[in-house]
Amino acid sequence: MELFQALKTRRSVREFTGARIPAEDIREIIECGTYAPSALNAQPWHFIVVDDTSLFPDLMKIHPYISSLGSASHAIILCADKSLEHAPGNWMLDCSACIQNMLLAAHGLGYGAVWAGIYPAADRMERFSQYFKLPESVSAHSIMVVGCPKNPLPLVTDRYREEKVHLNKW
Amino acid sequence: MELFQALKTRRSVREFTGARIPAEDIREIIECGTYAPSALNAQPWHFIVVDDTSLFPDLMKIHPYISSLGSASHAIILCADKSLEHAPGNWMLDCSACIQNMLLAAHGLGYGAVWAGIYPAADRMERFSQYFKLPESVSAHSIMVVGCPKNPLPLVTDRYREEKVHLNKW
């Protein structure tokens, strides 16, 4: 897929066919995530790939907004190891750039995906830490639900807003 | 440019020729930013495009790590209007996805760019607020320095780390 087409046609997808995504495509999605920039190139991200669908009901219990997982193929929980940071307090930005690359990659491979936030909701972060027994220095950032889209993507709508673009001053 | 090539070859670029980027390409870069996902689709971003190079020395004074601006074409200061948020505390994630799209778009157009953080450094945020007289609800997130790259990009290095990918459990 052409870059600008990918950037402008990616949408959050929440309804899936239930079909399974091959492991090598999940690897490709994650690899694209690792090419995101990060503060002082710390690359603090870790990925928990959940392909065992018997765990999906548990995940839907500990995150309030991922009912889409019911028909999805995989969940990828994006975490950061804060002990890897060179510039503390940037891990949530690094992970956001990382998941954006992953969302684009999923779209480019013909899959659908949605970013469900874990950070900054303290209760969700705690539940994911407990469920996955995350090390002390590791925080869960987000969960990417990915699968084979059930429906065609909605048409592209123009997002550019002239009043949000300021020239040389606010 | 093909999506996966773009994702994997984008690099932070800090040396530029000084050549000017046409305004329509800056618009395209920003437009790509606006297609990023945001929490509850709040799209809280605003953009201050600085094409007046006489302001560059001021910007280099208020941000410690943008000496690259000396040979760049434009600075784009990405801000968020927190009063637009539906899910408070997500604006810094939304803006990170937005700037990642912008970095990819700049790369796809053949330009080079670097993301210099403003958030979470409180002193930098304050200096940008004062310099641009930002409204109370608006915070500066980052500055994207963009220009025509002076040198070829460094070769792609493999970023995927098996030990950072966990299957079904940490």
Interface residues (C-beta under 8 A of the other chain):
Chain A: M1 E2 L3 F4 Q5 A6 L7 K8 R10 S12 R27 E28 I30 E31 C32 T34 Y35 A36 P37 A39 Q43 W45 H46 F47 I48 V49 V50 D51 D52 L55 A87 G89 N90 M92 L93 D94 S96 A97 I99 Q100 N101 L103 L104 A105 G108 W115 G117 Y119 P120 F132 K133 L134 P135 V138 R159 Y160 R161 K164 V165 H166 L167 N168 K169 W170
Chain B: M1 E2 L3 F4 Q5 A6 L7 K8 R10 S12 R27 E28 I30 E31 C32 T34 Y35 A36 P37 A39 Q43 W45 H46 F47 I48 V49 V50 D51 D52 L55 A87 G89 N90 M92 L93 D94 S96 A97 I99 Q100 N101 L103 L104 A105 G108 W115 G117 Y119 P120 F132 K133 L134 P135 V138 R159 Y160 R161 K164 V165 H166 L167 N168 K169 W170
